[in-house]
Amino acid sequence: MLCFVTFAVLTACELGYFALAKKLHIVDRPNERSSHHKPVLLGGGILFFLALLFYSATHTLALPQLLIGAAILAVVSYADDLHPLPSWLRLIAQLAALLITFYGTINALDTWKILLVIIFFAGILNVYNFMDGINGMLALYSIVVVGTFGYVQLFVRPFTDPMLIFTVLTALVIFGFFNCRNKARCFSGDVGSIVMGLIVIYLLTTDVMANPTAAPWESYLTFIIVFLADGLLTIAKRFLNGRNILEPHREHLYETLV
């Protein structure tokens, strides 16, 4: 019953957001870096945060740190979607959200290790954010990753609440229905890609901490290896060519392939 209610509520949330976005003209207009040619509704990925909110509300406010961290990222990222914010402000928000989300998990580490972990996590967030420029890419890749976590939870080793994974997967499927098209009805926006990046990091970290000897830590990188490889190769290419790696561009490998 809860599974059906989850699907119905999240679908209503997405459709409700579409109505609001149309009324307020919240759209992504094409520019020289765009892969689309007509305005498309922006911010459909806000559903990923709403999925966390719904899960928390139906599970006696479970995972408060994850919810607070995701809320910080959602607010700042959505504001950036509407009116671009300075990169330093976005970085501060990301570091604060990561520290809040994972403090209870990594606080036993040495200070320098905590710093390295947070910087690495911030890198993953931004790599995830890079990869939403082509219809379906963020949704389909995330379905594979979160679905794999679901398989691990059910058939290999338990590490979290299966309903959390189901709720996130439901949000991805609903968003994907509107995004995985030749002419997408909506784009995720930073609000979706950044929050989904945090969710993936949370699931990965939770699995590692719950089962520290289950597998070599390097093997967990396979969950993000496609995005990570593309992001690092692109950064290396721009750095070697003397270009500013922080400037927006259309030089990602996936963009070149598309």
C-alpha angles and dihedrals in degrees: 000000000000090000091056092046090050092053093045095047095046092047089052090049092053094046090046090053091050090055091049093045091051092049093049094038093238098170140143106240117205119257136168091287097046127111091202129071104203132050112275129193110266130213101035088140089072082091089078091063091043088053090056090047091051092048091050092047092052095044103053094270094307122186097018094173093054090047093050092047091048091047092055091049093044094052096046095041093048090049088051090051090056099039119006112249128208113276091235091058092050090048093051090050091049093050092047092049092049093048091050093046098047105026094105090048103048103023091102090064124093114271094251091050091051088052092050093047093050092048090049091049091049088052091053091050091054095043088053088050091054092058104066098082097100124061112262098004098107094040098046096042091048091048089055093047098044090040089055089052087052091053090049090049095049103035110018114031132337115238108150144010110297089214090063090057092045092051093051092046090050091053090049093050092049093047091044091055089063097035105040095079139104086247106029119215091211143008124223098232122200088291089069103036096046094047092046089051089055091049092052091048090049093051092045093049093045091053092048093049095044093049107025095166099039095096141349109281091237090064090066089067087074087077090067102019098116095052092038094051093047093047095047094045091050093049091048092050094050092045093051090048091053096247126141106261091204096059120096113257146157099235102106114128091238090053091050091049092048 
